[in-house]
Amino acid sequence: EVQLVESGGGLVQAGGSLRLSCAASGFTFEDYAIGWFRQAPGKEREVFSCISLSDGSTYYSDSVKGRFTISSDNAKNTVYLQMNSLKPEDTAIYYCAGEPMSSCAEEYVYWGQGTQVTVSS
């Protein structure tokens, strides 16, 4: 069974930090890219970060660049997202997703259940 499970969300004050994890199972980890998406209330889901597990290349949107860091531990089949300097506008449900071509620009076909991140002002 292909499964992606996010964890690490919660409530944090503005300026604080959280570390999210995305644990993967049921597929060959190194063949994929793992993207981080978020959906804030009343807004469309957006991709804000991605890592290719084949070559380690990373992507960040302008809204998170310099504050968030994506990384992977291939031995644990886990992708991490370190979020620093959190802002209230970062409040959203955060999802990880798998892309089978190991390309952050291709179609994501496997999704986690989401984890809530709430940043208070």
N, CA, C and O atoms as CSV, one atom per row, in Angstrom:
chain,resi,resn,atom,element,x,y,z
A,1,GLU,N,N,0.839,-1.179,0.000
A,1,GLU,CA,C,0.000,0.000,0.000
A,1,GLU,C,C,0.881,1.239,0.000
A,1,GLU,O,O,1.773,1.379,0.837
A,2,VAL,N,N,0.627,2.133,-0.941
A,2,VAL,CA,C,1.331,3.401,-0.989
A,2,VAL,C,C,0.749,4.312,0.081
A,2,VAL,O,O,-0.465,4.493,0.167
A,3,GLN,N,N,1.620,4.876,0.887
A,3,GLN,CA,C,1.152,5.711,1.976
A,3,GLN,C,C,2.139,6.836,2.241
A,3,GLN,O,O,3.351,6.621,2.269
A,4,LEU,N,N,1.612,8.028,2.435
A,4,LEU,CA,C,2.372,9.180,2.881
A,4,LEU,C,C,1.683,9.713,4.123
A,4,LEU,O,O,0.474,9.944,4.115
A,5,VAL,N,N,2.437,9.907,5.181
A,5,VAL,CA,C,1.872,10.339,6.448
A,5,VAL,C,C,2.633,11.555,6.948
A,5,VAL,O,O,3.833,11.486,7.214
A,6,GLU,N,N,1.921,12.671,7.072
A,6,GLU,CA,C,2.510,13.888,7.616
A,6,GLU,C,C,2.374,13.900,9.132
A,6,GLU,O,O,1.424,13.348,9.687
A,7,SER,N,N,3.315,14.523,9.779
A,7,SER,CA,C,3.235,14.736,11.209
A,7,SER,C,C,4.023,15.988,11.564
A,7,SER,O,O,4.812,16.485,10.761
A,8,GLY,N,N,3.805,16.488,12.761
A,8,GLY,CA,C,4.564,17.617,13.267
A,8,GLY,C,C,3.835,18.941,13.290
A,8,GLY,O,O,4.380,19.933,13.773
A,9,GLY,N,N,2.614,18.983,12.782
A,9,GLY,CA,C,1.860,20.219,12.815
A,9,GLY,C,C,1.424,20.573,14.225
A,9,GLY,O,O,1.552,19.776,15.155
A,10,GLY,N,N,0.913,21.771,14.359
A,10,GLY,CA,C,0.457,22.231,15.653
A,10,GLY,C,C,0.261,23.721,15.676
A,10,GLY,O,O,0.195,24.375,14.635
A,11,LEU,N,N,0.170,24.248,16.876
A,11,LEU,CA,C,-0.034,25.671,17.109
A,11,LEU,C,C,1.277,26.294,17.564
A,11,LEU,O,O,1.928,25.792,18.481
A,12,VAL,N,N,1.658,27.383,16.922
A,12,VAL,CA,C,2.897,28.067,17.266
A,12,VAL,C,C,2.683,29.570,17.129
A,12,VAL,O,O,1.878,30.018,16.313
A,13,GLN,N,N,3.399,30.335,17.923
A,13,GLN,CA,C,3.321,31.787,17.823
A,13,GLN,C,C,4.144,32.292,16.649
A,13,GLN,O,O,5.108,31.655,16.224
A,14,ALA,N,N,3.743,33.456,16.132
A,14,ALA,CA,C,4.505,34.077,15.061
A,14,ALA,C,C,5.970,34.216,15.458
A,14,ALA,O,O,6.294,34.595,16.583
A,15,GLY,N,N,6.843,33.900,14.511
A,15,GLY,CA,C,8.265,33.911,14.767
A,15,GLY,C,C,8.821,32.584,15.226
A,15,GLY,O,O,10.037,32.402,15.280
A,16,GLY,N,N,7.949,31.661,15.554
A,16,GLY,CA,C,8.379,30.365,16.025
A,16,GLY,C,C,8.695,29.404,14.902
A,16,GLY,O,O,8.695,29.769,13.726
A,17,SER,N,N,8.965,28.163,15.287
A,17,SER,CA,C,9.392,27.140,14.342
A,17,SER,C,C,8.617,25.851,14.542
A,17,SER,O,O,8.163,25.544,15.645
A,18,LEU,N,N,8.476,25.110,13.465
A,18,LEU,CA,C,7.945,23.760,13.487
A,18,LEU,C,C,8.740,22.916,12.503
A,18,LEU,O,O,9.291,23.428,11.528
A,19,ARG,N,N,8.791,21.629,12.770
A,19,ARG,CA,C,9.398,20.694,11.838
A,19,ARG,C,C,8.369,19.639,11.462
A,19,ARG,O,O,7.912,18.872,12.309
A,20,LEU,N,N,8.010,19.607,10.187
A,20,LEU,CA,C,7.080,18.619,9.682
A,20,LEU,C,C,7.839,17.434,9.107
A,20,LEU,O,O,8.945,17.576,8.587
A,21,SER,N,N,7.224,16.267,9.211
A,21,SER,CA,C,7.778,15.055,8.631
A,21,SER,C,C,6.781,14.448,7.665
A,21,SER,O,O,5.570,14.548,7.865
A,22,CYS,N,N,7.287,13.826,6.627
A,22,CYS,CA,C,6.484,13.075,5.673
A,22,CYS,C,C,7.102,11.702,5.540
A,22,CYS,O,O,8.147,11.544,4.908
A,23,ALA,N,N,6.467,10.715,6.128
A,23,ALA,CA,C,6.962,9.345,6.098
A,23,ALA,C,C,6.294,8.590,4.960
A,23,ALA,O,O,5.068,8.568,4.854
A,24,ALA,N,N,7.103,7.973,4.113
A,24,ALA,CA,C,6.609,7.307,2.917
A,24,ALA,C,C,6.792,5.800,3.022
A,24,ALA,O,O,7.748,5.317,3.630
A,25,SER,N,N,5.867,5.072,2.424
A,25,SER,CA,C,5.978,3.623,2.338
A,25,SER,C,C,5.218,3.139,1.118
A,25,SER,O,O,4.331,3.829,0.617
A,26,GLY,N,N,5.567,1.948,0.639
A,26,GLY,CA,C,4.832,1.328,-0.442
A,26,GLY,C,C,5.319,1.649,-1.844
A,26,GLY,O,O,4.708,1.211,-2.818
A,27,PHE,N,N,6.401,2.402,-1.972
A,27,PHE,CA,C,6.979,2.684,-3.273
A,27,PHE,C,C,8.476,2.901,-3.126
A,27,PHE,O,O,8.991,3.062,-2.019
A,28,THR,N,N,9.163,2.904,-4.260
A,28,THR,CA,C,10.605,3.111,-4.243
A,28,THR,C,C,10.893,4.582,-4.018
A,28,THR,O,O,10.690,5.415,-4.902
A,29,PHE,N,N,11.362,4.884,-2.835
A,29,PHE,CA,C,11.517,6.263,-2.389
A,29,PHE,C,C,12.346,7.099,-3.358
A,29,PHE,O,O,11.965,8.219,-3.697
A,30,GLU,N,N,13.469,6.561,-3.801
A,30,GLU,CA,C,14.411,7.321,-4.624
A,30,GLU,C,C,13.913,7.611,-6.034
A,30,GLU,O,O,14.530,8.400,-6.750
A,31,ASP,N,N,12.805,6.987,-6.451
A,31,ASP,CA,C,12.244,7.239,-7.771
A,31,ASP,C,C,11.337,8.456,-7.803
A,31,ASP,O,O,10.880,8.848,-8.877
A,32,TYR,N,N,11.065,9.058,-6.663
A,32,TYR,CA,C,10.042,10.078,-6.545
A,32,TYR,C,C,10.620,11.451,-6.232
A,32,TYR,O,O,11.756,11.590,-5.778
A,33,ALA,N,N,9.802,12.448,-6.490
A,33,ALA,CA,C,9.937,13.744,-5.850
A,33,ALA,C,C,8.848,13.860,-4.797
A,33,ALA,O,O,7.747,13.339,-4.978
A,34,ILE,N,N,9.146,14.534,-3.708
A,34,ILE,CA,C,8.169,14.791,-2.663
A,34,ILE,C,C,7.943,16.295,-2.579
A,34,ILE,O,O,8.872,17.067,-2.344
A,35,GLY,N,N,6.711,16.687,-2.773
A,35,GLY,CA,C,6.347,18.084,-2.679
A,35,GLY,C,C,5.583,18.372,-1.409
A,35,GLY,O,O,4.877,17.512,-0.883
A,36,TRP,N,N,5.730,19.580,-0.925
A,36,TRP,CA,C,4.927,20.083,0.174
A,36,TRP,C,C,3.931,21.091,-0.378
A,36,TRP,O,O,4.297,22.036,-1.077
A,37,PHE,N,N,2.675,20.868,-0.052
A,37,PHE,CA,C,1.578,21.730,-0.441
A,37,PHE,C,C,0.909,22.267,0.818
A,37,PHE,O,O,1.026,21.686,1.897
A,38,ARG,N,N,0.216,23.370,0.664
A,38,ARG,CA,C,-0.601,23.865,1.758
A,38,ARG,C,C,-1.861,24.500,1.215
A,38,ARG,O,O,-1.892,25.006,0.094
A,39,GLN,N,N,-2.893,24.465,2.025
A,39,GLN,CA,C,-4.161,25.072,1.663
A,39,GLN,C,C,-4.674,25.860,2.859
A,39,GLN,O,O,-5.023,25.296,3.896
A,40,ALA,N,N,-4.711,27.167,2.690
A,40,ALA,CA,C,-5.221,28.054,3.712
A,40,ALA,C,C,-6.721,28.216,3.540
A,40,ALA,O,O,-7.242,27.989,2.448
A,41,PRO,N,N,-7.428,28.604,4.598
A,41,PRO,CA,C,-8.874,28.796,4.483
A,41,PRO,C,C,-9.238,29.767,3.365
A,41,PRO,O,O,-8.702,30.873,3.296
A,42,GLY,N,N,-10.150,29.349,2.491
A,42,GLY,CA,C,-10.616,30.191,1.409
A,42,GLY,C,C,-9.668,30.347,0.243
A,42,GLY,O,O,-9.941,31.130,-0.667
A,43,LYS,N,N,-8.562,29.625,0.243
A,43,LYS,CA,C,-7.576,29.743,-0.819
A,43,LYS,C,C,-7.348,28.400,-1.493
A,43,LYS,O,O,-7.658,27.347,-0.935
A,44,GLU,N,N,-6.802,28.454,-2.695
A,44,GLU,CA,C,-6.468,27.242,-3.418
A,44,GLU,C,C,-5.211,26.608,-2.846
A,44,GLU,O,O,-4.362,27.279,-2.259
A,45,ARG,N,N,-5.116,25.300,-3.032
A,45,ARG,CA,C,-3.923,24.592,-2.617
A,45,ARG,C,C,-2.731,25.044,-3.452
A,45,ARG,O,O,-2.842,25.191,-4.669
A,46,GLU,N,N,-1.606,25.261,-2.808
A,46,GLU,CA,C,-0.405,25.689,-3.502
A,46,GLU,C,C,0.773,24.806,-3.123
A,46,GLU,O,O,0.885,24.342,-1.988
A,47,VAL,N,N,1.640,24.585,-4.088
A,47,VAL,CA,C,2.902,23.914,-3.812
A,47,VAL,C,C,3.924,24.975,-3.445
A,47,VAL,O,O,4.057,25.979,-4.145
A,48,PHE,N,N,4.647,24.762,-2.350
A,48,PHE,CA,C,5.607,25.758,-1.912
A,48,PHE,C,C,7.015,25.200,-1.771
A,48,PHE,O,O,7.967,25.967,-1.628
A,49,SER,N,N,7.166,23.884,-1.809
A,49,SER,CA,C,8.498,23.303,-1.730
A,49,SER,C,C,8.472,21.901,-2.293
A,49,SER,O,O,7.430,21.245,-2.307
A,50,CYS,N,N,9.613,21.445,-2.753
A,50,CYS,CA,C,9.719,20.110,-3.338
A,50,CYS,C,C,11.169,19.678,-3.293
A,50,CYS,O,O,12.082,20.502,-3.357
A,51,ILE,N,N,11.368,18.376,-3.181
A,51,ILE,CA,C,12.699,17.811,-3.283
A,51,ILE,C,C,12.651,16.597,-4.198
A,51,ILE,O,O,11.782,15.737,-4.054
A,52,SER,N,N,13.580,16.529,-5.131
A,52,SER,CA,C,13.745,15.345,-5.957
A,52,SER,C,C,14.609,14.351,-5.197
A,52,SER,O,O,15.740,14.662,-4.821
A,53,LEU,N,N,14.078,13.164,-4.973
A,53,LEU,CA,C,14.817,12.163,-4.216
A,53,LEU,C,C,15.857,11.438,-5.055
A,53,LEU,O,O,16.661,10.679,-4.514
A,54,SER,N,N,15.861,11.656,-6.371
A,54,SER,CA,C,16.872,11.059,-7.232
A,54,SER,C,C,18.152,11.880,-7.279
A,54,SER,O,O,19.245,11.315,-7.317
A,55,ASP,N,N,18.032,13.213,-7.276
A,55,ASP,CA,C,19.233,14.039,-7.363
A,55,ASP,C,C,19.367,15.072,-6.246
A,55,ASP,O,O,20.375,15.774,-6.172
A,56,GLY,N,N,18.363,15.170,-5.379
A,56,GLY,CA,C,18.430,16.074,-4.249
A,56,GLY,C,C,18.117,17.517,-4.547
A,56,GLY,O,O,18.216,18.357,-3.653
A,57,SER,N,N,17.742,17.839,-5.771
A,57,SER,CA,C,17.423,19.219,-6.101
A,57,SER,C,C,16.174,19.662,-5.347
A,57,SER,O,O,15.282,18.858,-5.078
A,58,THR,N,N,16.120,20.933,-5.015
A,58,THR,CA,C,15.033,21.466,-4.210
A,58,THR,C,C,14.407,22.683,-4.865
A,58,THR,O,O,15.013,23.338,-5.713
A,59,TYR,N,N,13.195,22.966,-4.458
A,59,TYR,CA,C,12.439,24.109,-4.945
A,59,TYR,C,C,11.746,24.768,-3.761
A,59,TYR,O,O,11.259,24.093,-2.853
A,60,TYR,N,N,11.709,26.099,-3.785
A,60,TYR,CA,C,10.970,26.868,-2.799
A,60,TYR,C,C,10.225,27.996,-3.494
A,60,TYR,O,O,10.760,28.637,-4.399
A,61,SER,N,N,9.009,28.234,-3.075
A,61,SER,CA,C,8.290,29.398,-3.562
A,61,SER,C,C,8.837,30.653,-2.897
A,61,SER,O,O,9.494,30.585,-1.858
A,62,ASP,N,N,8.558,31.793,-3.507
A,62,ASP,CA,C,9.043,33.050,-2.951
A,62,ASP,C,C,8.506,33.304,-1.544
A,62,ASP,O,O,9.171,33.947,-0.732
A,63,SER,N,N,7.314,32.806,-1.256
A,63,SER,CA,C,6.694,33.078,0.028
A,63,SER,C,C,7.402,32.387,1.194
A,63,SER,O,O,7.276,32.829,2.336
A,64,VAL,N,N,8.140,31.316,0.926
A,64,VAL,CA,C,8.797,30.580,2.004
A,64,VAL,C,C,10.310,30.572,1.884
A,64,VAL,O,O,10.997,30.139,2.809
A,65,LYS,N,N,10.836,31.037,0.779
A,65,LYS,CA,C,12.278,31.006,0.555
A,65,LYS,C,C,13.007,31.773,1.654
A,65,LYS,O,O,12.640,32.897,1.995
A,66,GLY,N,N,14.034,31.152,2.194
A,66,GLY,CA,C,14.793,31.756,3.274
A,66,GLY,C,C,14.269,31.444,4.656
A,66,GLY,O,O,14.964,31.678,5.644
A,67,ARG,N,N,13.047,30.917,4.750
A,67,ARG,CA,C,12.457,30.563,6.034
A,67,ARG,C,C,12.273,29.059,6.208
A,67,ARG,O,O,12.423,28.534,7.312
A,68,PHE,N,N,11.949,28.368,5.120
A,68,PHE,CA,C,11.685,26.931,5.164
A,68,PHE,C,C,12.825,26.182,4.501
A,68,PHE,O,O,13.429,26.672,3.547
A,69,THR,N,N,13.117,24.996,5.008
A,69,THR,CA,C,14.144,24.143,4.431
A,69,THR,C,C,13.612,22.729,4.298
A,69,THR,O,O,13.149,22.141,5.275
A,70,ILE,N,N,13.676,22.183,3.094
A,70,ILE,CA,C,13.256,20.815,2.845
A,70,ILE,C,C,14.482,19.919,2.814
A,70,ILE,O,O,15.531,20.312,2.305
A,71,SER,N,N,14.352,18.724,3.354
A,71,SER,CA,C,15.451,17.774,3.358
A,71,SER,C,C,14.888,16.364,3.350
A,71,SER,O,O,13.691,16.167,3.561
A,72,SER,N,N,15.739,15.392,3.110
A,72,SER,CA,C,15.310,14.005,3.088
A,72,SER,C,C,16.295,13.119,3.821
A,72,SER,O,O,17.497,13.387,3.846
A,73,ASP,N,N,15.775,12.068,4.414
A,73,ASP,CA,C,16.580,10.998,4.988
A,73,ASP,C,C,16.148,9.742,4.258
A,73,ASP,O,O,15.169,9.100,4.638
A,74,ASN,N,N,16.878,9.392,3.211
A,74,ASN,CA,C,16.453,8.288,2.362
A,74,ASN,C,C,16.452,6.952,3.101
A,74,ASN,O,O,15.657,6.068,2.783
A,75,ALA,N,N,17.334,6.803,4.082
A,75,ALA,CA,C,17.368,5.564,4.853
A,75,ALA,C,C,16.088,5.370,5.660
A,75,ALA,O,O,15.697,4.238,5.948
A,76,LYS,N,N,15.442,6.463,6.021
A,76,LYS,CA,C,14.200,6.406,6.780
A,76,LYS,C,C,12.965,6.617,5.912
A,76,LYS,O,O,11.847,6.626,6.426
A,77,ASN,N,N,13.152,6.789,4.601
A,77,ASN,CA,C,12.042,7.080,3.687
A,77,ASN,C,C,11.201,8.251,4.196
A,77,ASN,O,O,9.971,8.199,4.199
A,78,THR,N,N,11.884,9.291,4.619
A,78,THR,CA,C,11.210,10.421,5.237
A,78,THR,C,C,11.743,11.738,4.676
A,78,THR,O,O,12.949,11.910,4.497
A,79,VAL,N,N,10.833,12.654,4.406
A,79,VAL,CA,C,11.163,14.015,4.015
A,79,VAL,C,C,10.765,14.941,5.151
A,79,VAL,O,O,9.709,14.778,5.763
A,80,TYR,N,N,11.618,15.911,5.423
A,80,TYR,CA,C,11.380,16.857,6.498
A,80,TYR,C,C,11.200,18.261,5.939
A,80,TYR,O,O,11.731,18.603,4.882
A,81,LEU,N,N,10.451,19.050,6.660
A,81,LEU,CA,C,10.296,20.460,6.339
A,81,LEU,C,C,10.521,21.256,7.614
A,81,LEU,O,O,9.681,21.250,8.514
A,82,GLN,N,N,11.652,21.938,7.688
A,82,GLN,CA,C,11.939,22.819,8.807
A,82,GLN,C,C,11.376,24.189,8.494
A,82,GLN,O,O,11.768,24.813,7.508
A,83,MET,N,N,10.464,24.662,9.319
A,83,MET,CA,C,9.799,25.935,9.114
A,83,MET,C,C,10.206,26.882,10.229
A,83,MET,O,O,9.901,26.645,11.398
A,84,ASN,N,N,10.890,27.946,9.868
A,84,ASN,CA,C,11.324,28.962,10.809
A,84,ASN,C,C,10.652,30.286,10.490
A,84,ASN,O,O,10.095,30.475,9.408
A,85,SER,N,N,10.713,31.191,11.444
A,85,SER,CA,C,10.149,32.535,11.272
A,85,SER,C,C,8.723,32.477,10.763
A,85,SER,O,O,8.363,33.177,9.816
A,86,LEU,N,N,7.919,31.645,11.390
A,86,LEU,CA,C,6.553,31.435,10.926
A,86,LEU,C,C,5.715,32.697,11.083
A,86,LEU,O,O,5.871,33.464,12.034
A,87,LYS,N,N,4.828,32.884,10.121
A,87,LYS,CA,C,3.943,34.034,10.069
A,87,LYS,C,C,2.498,33.571,10.132
A,87,LYS,O,O,2.205,32.436,9.757
A,88,PRO,N,N,1.586,34.419,10.597
A,88,PRO,CA,C,0.175,34.023,10.600
A,88,PRO,C,C,-0.333,33.570,9.234
A,88,PRO,O,O,-1.184,32.683,9.161
A,89,GLU,N,N,0.166,34.156,8.161
A,89,GLU,CA,C,-0.266,33.762,6.837
A,89,GLU,C,C,0.228,32.378,6.415
A,89,GLU,O,O,-0.175,31.871,5.368
A,90,ASP,N,N,1.091,31.768,7.215
A,90,ASP,CA,C,1.483,30.385,6.986
A,90,ASP,C,C,0.443,29.397,7.488
A,90,ASP,O,O,0.559,28.199,7.228
A,91,THR,N,N,-0.560,29.868,8.195
A,91,THR,CA,C,-1.603,28.992,8.714
A,91,THR,C,C,-2.310,28.283,7.571
A,91,THR,O,O,-2.826,28.931,6.660
A,92,ALA,N,N,-2.337,26.967,7.613
A,92,ALA,CA,C,-2.905,26.166,6.538
A,92,ALA,C,C,-2.863,24.703,6.941
A,92,ALA,O,O,-2.236,24.333,7.934
A,93,ILE,N,N,-3.538,23.881,6.157
A,93,ILE,CA,C,-3.323,22.455,6.224
A,93,ILE,C,C,-2.175,22.123,5.282
A,93,ILE,O,O,-2.188,22.514,4.114
A,94,TYR,N,N,-1.191,21.408,5.788
A,94,TYR,CA,C,0.010,21.080,5.030
A,94,TYR,C,C,-0.034,19.624,4.601
A,94,TYR,O,O,-0.311,18.735,5.406
A,95,TYR,N,N,0.242,19.391,3.327
A,95,TYR,CA,C,0.221,18.065,2.744
A,95,TYR,C,C,1.567,17.755,2.104
A,95,TYR,O,O,2.217,18.646,1.557
A,96,CYS,N,N,1.980,16.517,2.167
A,96,CYS,CA,C,3.058,16.064,1.311
A,96,CYS,C,C,2.469,15.182,0.219
A,96,CYS,O,O,1.430,14.549,0.405
A,97,ALA,N,N,3.148,15.151,-0.918
A,97,ALA,CA,C,2.664,14.415,-2.070
A,97,ALA,C,C,3.841,13.832,-2.841
A,97,ALA,O,O,4.935,14.396,-2.858
A,98,GLY,N,N,3.593,12.689,-3.480
A,98,GLY,CA,C,4.624,12.000,-4.222
A,98,GLY,C,C,4.440,12.131,-5.725
A,98,GLY,O,O,3.327,12.022,-6.238
A,99,GLU,N,N,5.531,12.363,-6.414
A,99,GLU,CA,C,5.555,12.523,-7.867
A,99,GLU,C,C,6.459,11.437,-8.435
A,99,GLU,O,O,7.654,11.434,-8.142
A,100,PRO,N,N,5.928,10.510,-9.242
A,100,PRO,CA,C,6.667,9.293,-9.604
A,100,PRO,C,C,7.784,9.476,-10.623
A,100,PRO,O,O,8.536,8.532,-10.864
A,101,MET,N,N,7.923,10.647,-11.230
A,101,MET,CA,C,8.997,10.895,-12.177
A,101,MET,C,C,10.201,11.567,-11.538
A,101,MET,O,O,11.136,11.964,-12.235
A,102,SER,N,N,10.185,11.697,-10.235
A,102,SER,CA,C,11.249,12.372,-9.495
A,102,SER,C,C,11.493,13.779,-10.011
A,102,SER,O,O,12.621,14.272,-10.005
A,103,SER,N,N,10.422,14.418,-10.458
A,103,SER,CA,C,10.496,15.774,-10.972
A,103,SER,C,C,9.457,16.631,-10.276
A,103,SER,O,O,8.278,16.280,-10.237
A,104,CYS,N,N,9.890,17.745,-9.730
A,104,CYS,CA,C,8.976,18.630,-9.027
A,104,CYS,C,C,7.985,19.316,-9.961
A,104,CYS,O,O,7.019,19.920,-9.495
A,105,ALA,N,N,8.208,19.233,-11.264
A,105,ALA,CA,C,7.343,19.881,-12.239
A,105,ALA,C,C,6.284,18.952,-12.815
A,105,ALA,O,O,5.465,19.393,-13.622
A,106,GLU,N,N,6.274,17.697,-12.430
A,106,GLU,CA,C,5.339,16.727,-12.985
A,106,GLU,C,C,4.138,16.535,-12.065
A,106,GLU,O,O,3.947,17.291,-11.112
A,107,GLU,N,N,3.331,15.519,-12.361
A,107,GLU,CA,C,2.069,15.314,-11.662
A,107,GLU,C,C,2.268,14.557,-10.350
A,107,GLU,O,O,2.945,13.530,-10.310
A,108,TYR,N,N,1.675,15.074,-9.289
A,108,TYR,CA,C,1.692,14.412,-7.991
A,108,TYR,C,C,0.506,13.467,-7.902
A,108,TYR,O,O,-0.632,13.878,-8.131
A,109,VAL,N,N,0.754,12.215,-7.575
A,109,VAL,CA,C,-0.290,11.194,-7.621
A,109,VAL,C,C,-0.597,10.573,-6.271
A,109,VAL,O,O,-1.660,9.973,-6.112
A,110,TYR,N,N,0.287,10.692,-5.297
A,110,TYR,CA,C,0.049,10.165,-3.962
A,110,TYR,C,C,0.073,11.303,-2.965
A,110,TYR,O,O,0.937,12.179,-3.014
A,111,TRP,N,N,-0.893,11.275,-2.058
A,111,TRP,CA,C,-1.074,12.376,-1.113
A,111,TRP,C,C,-1.206,11.881,0.305
A,111,TRP,O,O,-1.782,10.822,0.556
A,112,GLY,N,N,-0.674,12.646,1.224
A,112,GLY,CA,C,-0.891,12.384,2.627
A,112,GLY,C,C,-2.216,12.944,3.096
A,112,GLY,O,O,-2.958,13.553,2.325
A,113,GLN,N,N,-2.504,12.733,4.369
A,113,GLN,CA,C,-3.791,13.133,4.931
A,113,GLN,C,C,-3.821,14.595,5.368
A,113,GLN,O,O,-4.896,15.145,5.606
A,114,GLY,N,N,-2.681,15.214,5.472
A,114,GLY,CA,C,-2.579,16.594,5.892
A,114,GLY,C,C,-2.351,16.748,7.379
A,114,GLY,O,O,-2.779,15.914,8.178
A,115,THR,N,N,-1.679,17.810,7.739
A,115,THR,CA,C,-1.484,18.160,9.140
A,115,THR,C,C,-1.676,19.665,9.286
A,115,THR,O,O,-1.184,20.446,8.471
A,116,GLN,N,N,-2.390,20.059,10.322
A,116,GLN,CA,C,-2.750,21.458,10.510
A,116,GLN,C,C,-1.597,22.230,11.137
A,116,GLN,O,O,-1.024,21.807,12.141
A,117,VAL,N,N,-1.268,23.355,10.538
A,117,VAL,CA,C,-0.314,24.307,11.105
A,117,VAL,C,C,-1.060,25.604,11.357
A,117,VAL,O,O,-1.642,26.181,10.438
A,118,THR,N,N,-1.046,26.059,12.589
A,118,THR,CA,C,-1.696,27.308,12.955
A,118,THR,C,C,-0.673,28.219,13.605
A,118,THR,O,O,-0.028,27.845,14.584
A,119,VAL,N,N,-0.528,29.415,13.058
A,119,VAL,CA,C,0.428,30.394,13.561
A,119,VAL,C,C,-0.356,31.570,14.111
A,119,VAL,O,O,-1.075,32.243,13.373
A,120,SER,N,N,-0.222,31.814,15.386
A,120,SER,CA,C,-0.939,32.897,16.036
A,120,SER,C,C,-0.105,34.169,16.036
A,120,SER,O,O,1.124,34.119,16.071
A,121,SER,N,N,-0.785,35.307,15.996
A,121,SER,CA,C,-0.110,36.588,15.986
A,121,SER,C,C,0.092,37.120,17.393
A,121,SER,O,O,0.653,38.202,17.569
